Amino acid sequence: MPARLIILGAGSALPTRNNFPTSQILELRDKQYMIDCGEGTQIRMRQMGLKINRLGHIFISHLHGDHCFGLIGLISSFGMLNRTADLYIHGPVGIAALFEPQLQFFCEHIPFKVVFEEFDAGKNKLIFEDRSVEVHSIPLKHRVPCSGFLFREKTKDRHIIREMIDFYQVPIARINLIKKGADFVTEEGKIISNDILTCPPDKTISYAYCSDTAYSEKIIPLIAGVDLLYHEATFAETEQIRAKTTLHSTASQAATIASKAKVEQLILGHFSARYNDQQILLDEAKAIFEPVLLAEDMKIFYL
């Protein structure tokens, strides 16, 4: 099953008819990872008919309301749906102090644990890993401590060549080790190279999320060559001074980062409510980098 990026909200601070505040879900190897949880996140999930039984980890970039106002409501709804699996919230230092009193007030009797995993938003480091993926923090330039996230899929198992497995009578008990690269030794002591028994694994994917941030070339080596980059593009070039003042980016700046980082594809998001039509942002970005697409609420991108 291909990896999917599901956009639940592509707007910035002020919700609009078309764009709710920021939230998205990355689906990878039958697991779901939520990135930010703005107001209305669970409404979009319901509208899309998303099943969230595989959602175990939520990554919050920073403690501005348009990136976390939806969190307490989502957790409360999980409780009403009788969720029992622990939920892990990864966020900058201070997130536990902010949300634990709200959980005690609104979600005291939910049937699962909410575990806060705090990290230093000013450092690039591994903040989470499981069997499928590693997640690294990406220090961003904003008015409060803010971090992007780099999701890098771990190497997949090699593919078995069934005819060769049968020919060399490889026992079933050895198959998993061979998928991971082991050679096979026959009963006669002959070594059968793994290259004879398998073919290369499927390509792994990488995804970088960078919102909110002013233009910062410091992130370029951290996201270089990723398959997909989501970079905030709050403003058009006509609002460059406002972008600098509020520590946000223009669409042209997002495209410049994508170009210098040599990423495969760029998605623009976190649009200001002033743009009823974001075509101006897309056009400005396309003048610098392609391929580039606009994030849209309830749109799905395949990696």
C-alpha positions as CSV (number, residue, x, y, z in Angstrom):
1,M,0.0,0.0,0.0
2,P,1.6,3.4,-1.0
3,A,2.3,6.0,1.6
4,R,-0.3,8.8,1.7
5,L,-0.3,12.4,3.0
6,I,-3.8,13.5,4.0
7,I,-4.3,17.2,4.3
8,L,-6.9,17.9,7.0
9,G,-6.2,21.7,7.2
10,A,-4.1,23.9,5.0
11,G,-4.8,27.3,6.5
12,S,-3.1,29.5,9.0
13,A,-4.5,31.3,12.1
14,L,-7.9,32.3,10.9
15,P,-10.2,29.5,9.6
16,T,-11.9,30.1,6.2
17,R,-14.7,28.4,4.4
18,N,-12.1,26.4,2.4
19,N,-9.2,26.0,4.7
20,F,-9.2,24.9,8.4
21,P,-6.0,25.5,10.4
22,T,-3.1,23.2,10.0
23,S,-3.3,19.4,10.4
24,Q,-2.3,16.4,8.3
25,I,-1.8,12.7,8.6
26,L,1.0,10.7,7.1
27,E,0.1,7.1,6.5
28,L,3.1,4.8,6.1
29,R,3.2,1.0,6.3
30,D,-0.2,0.6,7.8
31,K,0.5,3.2,10.5
32,Q,-0.8,6.8,10.9
33,Y,1.2,9.8,12.2
34,M,-0.6,13.1,12.7
35,I,1.3,16.3,12.3
36,D,-0.2,19.3,14.1
37,C,-3.8,19.4,15.2
38,G,-5.5,22.7,14.5
39,E,-9.1,23.5,15.3
40,G,-11.5,21.4,13.2
41,T,-9.1,18.5,12.7
42,Q,-11.6,15.9,13.9
43,I,-14.3,17.4,11.8
44,R,-12.3,17.0,8.6
45,M,-11.5,13.4,9.7
46,R,-15.2,12.7,10.0
47,Q,-16.0,14.4,6.7
48,M,-13.4,12.2,5.0
49,G,-14.5,9.0,6.8
50,L,-11.0,8.3,8.0
51,K,-10.5,5.4,10.4
52,I,-8.0,6.4,13.1
53,N,-7.4,3.0,14.8
54,R,-3.8,3.1,13.5
55,L,-3.1,6.6,14.9
56,G,-0.7,6.3,17.8
57,H,1.5,9.4,17.5
58,I,0.8,13.1,17.1
59,F,3.6,15.5,16.4
60,I,3.0,19.2,17.4
61,S,5.3,21.7,15.8
62,H,4.8,24.6,18.2
63,L,2.4,26.0,20.8
64,H,0.5,28.4,18.7
65,G,-3.3,27.8,18.7
66,D,-3.8,27.2,15.1
67,H,-1.5,24.1,15.4
68,C,-2.9,22.6,18.6
69,F,-6.4,23.9,19.4
70,G,-7.9,20.7,18.0
71,L,-5.9,18.4,20.3
72,I,-8.0,18.4,23.4
73,G,-11.2,17.9,21.4
74,L,-9.7,15.0,19.5
75,I,-8.5,13.3,22.7
76,S,-12.0,13.7,24.2
77,S,-13.6,12.1,21.2
78,F,-11.2,9.2,21.3
79,G,-12.4,8.6,24.9
80,M,-16.1,8.6,23.8
81,L,-15.1,6.1,21.1
82,N,-13.6,3.8,23.8
83,R,-10.1,3.9,22.5
84,T,-7.8,1.9,24.7
85,A,-4.4,2.2,23.1
86,D,-2.0,4.8,24.5
87,L,-1.6,8.0,22.6
88,Y,1.8,9.7,22.3
89,I,2.0,13.4,21.8
90,H,5.4,14.7,20.7
91,G,5.9,18.4,21.1
92,P,8.3,21.1,22.2
93,V,9.2,21.6,25.8
94,G,6.1,23.1,27.6
95,I,3.4,21.1,25.9
96,A,2.8,18.8,28.9
97,A,2.4,21.8,31.3
98,L,-0.1,23.3,28.8
99,F,-2.3,20.3,28.2
100,E,-2.1,18.1,31.3
101,P,-4.5,20.5,33.3
102,Q,-6.9,20.4,30.4
103,L,-6.8,16.7,30.3
104,Q,-7.5,16.5,34.0
105,F,-10.5,18.8,33.6
106,F,-12.0,17.6,30.4
107,C,-10.7,14.0,29.9
108,E,-10.2,12.7,33.5
109,H,-11.9,9.3,32.8
110,I,-10.7,8.5,29.3
111,P,-9.8,4.7,29.0
112,F,-6.3,5.3,27.7
113,K,-3.1,7.0,28.6
114,V,-1.9,10.2,27.0
115,V,1.9,10.3,27.1
116,F,3.8,13.6,26.3
117,E,7.2,13.2,24.8
118,E,8.9,16.6,24.8
119,F,11.9,17.6,22.7
120,D,14.1,20.7,22.3
121,A,12.7,22.5,19.2
122,G,16.0,24.3,18.8
123,K,18.0,21.1,18.0
124,N,18.0,18.7,15.1
125,K,17.8,15.2,16.6
126,L,16.0,11.9,16.4
127,I,12.8,12.2,18.4
128,F,11.0,9.0,17.5
129,E,11.5,5.7,15.7
130,D,9.6,2.5,15.3
131,R,10.1,-0.5,13.0
132,S,8.9,1.6,10.0
133,V,10.2,5.1,10.3
134,E,12.6,7.6,12.0
135,V,11.4,11.1,12.8
136,H,13.9,13.9,13.2
137,S,13.2,17.4,14.5
138,I,14.0,20.3,12.2
139,P,14.7,23.6,14.0
140,L,12.6,26.4,12.4
141,K,12.7,30.2,12.7
142,H,9.5,31.5,14.3
143,R,8.2,33.6,17.1
144,V,8.1,30.7,19.6
145,P,10.2,27.5,19.7
146,C,9.1,25.7,16.6
147,S,10.2,22.5,14.9
148,G,9.6,20.8,11.6
149,F,9.7,17.1,11.2
150,L,11.6,14.8,8.8
151,F,10.0,11.4,8.4
152,R,12.4,8.9,6.8
153,E,11.2,5.4,6.1
154,K,13.5,2.6,7.2
155,T,14.9,0.1,4.7
156,K,12.4,-2.5,3.7
157,D,13.0,-6.2,3.4
158,R,14.4,-7.6,0.2
159,H,12.0,-9.5,-2.1
160,I,12.3,-13.3,-2.2
161,I,12.8,-15.0,-5.6
162,R,10.5,-17.9,-5.1
163,E,12.0,-20.1,-7.8
164,M,15.5,-19.9,-6.2
165,I,14.1,-20.5,-2.7
166,D,12.4,-23.7,-4.0
167,F,15.5,-24.7,-6.0
168,Y,17.8,-24.5,-2.9
169,Q,15.1,-25.9,-0.6
170,V,15.4,-23.0,1.8
171,P,13.5,-23.8,5.1
172,I,10.6,-21.5,5.9
173,A,12.3,-20.7,9.2
174,R,15.2,-19.0,7.3
175,I,13.0,-16.8,5.1
176,N,12.8,-13.8,7.3
177,L,16.6,-13.7,7.8
178,I,17.1,-14.0,4.1
179,K,14.7,-11.1,3.5
180,K,16.9,-9.0,5.8
181,G,20.0,-9.8,3.8
182,A,21.4,-13.1,5.2
183,D,23.1,-15.7,2.9
184,F,21.9,-19.3,3.0
185,V,24.2,-22.2,3.9
186,T,23.1,-25.6,2.5
187,E,23.4,-28.9,4.4
188,E,26.5,-29.5,2.4
189,G,28.1,-26.3,3.6
190,K,27.7,-24.4,0.3
191,I,27.1,-20.7,0.8
192,I,24.3,-19.3,-1.4
193,S,24.6,-15.6,-1.8
194,N,21.6,-13.4,-0.8
195,D,21.8,-11.8,-4.3
196,I,20.8,-15.1,-5.8
197,L,17.9,-15.6,-3.5
198,T,16.4,-12.1,-3.4
199,C,16.0,-8.9,-5.4
200,P,16.3,-5.3,-4.0
201,P,13.7,-3.9,-1.7
202,D,11.2,-1.3,-2.7
203,K,12.3,2.3,-2.5
204,T,11.9,4.0,0.8
205,I,10.3,7.5,1.1
206,S,11.2,10.6,2.9
207,Y,8.9,13.5,3.9
208,A,9.8,16.9,5.4
209,Y,7.2,19.2,7.1
210,C,8.3,22.8,7.6
211,S,5.7,25.1,9.2
212,D,5.7,27.7,10.6
213,T,9.0,29.4,9.7
214,A,10.6,32.5,8.2
215,Y,13.0,31.9,5.3
216,S,15.9,29.9,6.7
217,E,18.7,28.3,4.7
218,K,19.8,26.4,7.8
219,I,17.2,23.8,7.1
220,I,18.5,23.0,3.6
221,P,21.1,20.3,4.6
222,L,18.5,18.7,6.9
223,I,15.9,18.2,4.1
224,A,18.2,17.8,1.1
225,G,16.8,15.4,-1.5
226,V,13.6,14.5,0.2
227,D,10.8,13.0,-1.9
228,L,8.3,15.5,-0.7
229,L,8.6,18.8,1.1
230,Y,5.6,20.6,2.7
231,H,6.7,24.2,3.3
232,E,4.6,27.0,4.6
233,A,3.7,29.8,2.1
234,T,1.6,32.1,4.2
235,F,2.1,35.2,2.0
236,A,2.7,36.3,-1.6
237,E,5.7,38.5,-2.4
238,T,3.6,41.7,-2.0
239,E,3.5,40.9,1.7
240,Q,7.2,40.2,2.1
241,I,7.6,42.8,4.8
242,R,4.7,41.3,6.8
243,A,6.2,37.8,6.3
244,K,9.5,39.0,7.7
245,T,7.7,40.8,10.7
246,T,5.6,37.7,11.6
247,L,8.4,35.2,10.8
248,H,6.5,33.5,8.1
249,S,7.5,32.7,4.5
250,T,6.3,33.7,1.0
251,A,5.6,31.2,-1.7
252,S,8.7,32.3,-3.6
253,Q,10.8,31.7,-0.5
254,A,9.3,28.3,0.0
255,A,10.2,27.5,-3.6
256,T,13.7,28.8,-3.2
257,I,14.2,26.4,-0.3
258,A,12.9,23.5,-2.3
259,S,15.2,24.4,-5.2
260,K,18.3,24.8,-3.1
261,A,17.5,21.5,-1.2
262,K,16.9,19.7,-4.5
263,V,13.8,18.1,-3.2
264,E,11.6,15.9,-5.6
265,Q,8.3,17.8,-5.0
266,L,7.0,20.7,-3.1
267,I,3.6,21.3,-1.5
268,L,2.7,24.8,-0.4
269,G,0.5,25.3,2.7
270,H,-0.5,27.4,5.7
271,F,-2.2,30.0,3.6
272,S,-3.2,33.4,5.0
273,A,-7.0,33.9,5.0
274,R,-6.5,37.0,2.8
275,Y,-6.1,34.7,-0.3
276,N,-9.5,33.3,-1.4
277,D,-7.7,32.0,-4.4
278,Q,-4.2,30.7,-3.8
279,Q,-3.3,30.6,-7.5
280,I,-1.1,33.7,-7.0
281,L,1.0,31.7,-4.5
282,L,1.3,28.7,-6.9
283,D,2.4,30.9,-9.8
284,E,5.0,32.7,-7.7
285,A,6.4,29.3,-6.6
286,K,6.4,27.8,-10.1
287,A,8.5,30.7,-11.3
288,I,11.3,29.2,-9.1
289,F,10.7,25.5,-8.7
290,E,8.7,22.7,-10.1
291,P,6.9,20.4,-9.5
292,V,4.9,22.3,-6.9
293,L,1.3,21.8,-5.7
294,L,-1.1,23.6,-3.4
295,A,-2.3,21.8,-0.2
296,E,-6.1,21.6,-0.1
297,D,-8.2,20.6,2.8
298,M,-9.2,16.9,2.4
299,K,-6.8,16.3,-0.4
300,I,-4.6,13.2,-0.5
301,F,-1.1,13.1,-1.9
302,Y,0.6,9.8,-2.7
303,L,4.3,9.3,-2.1
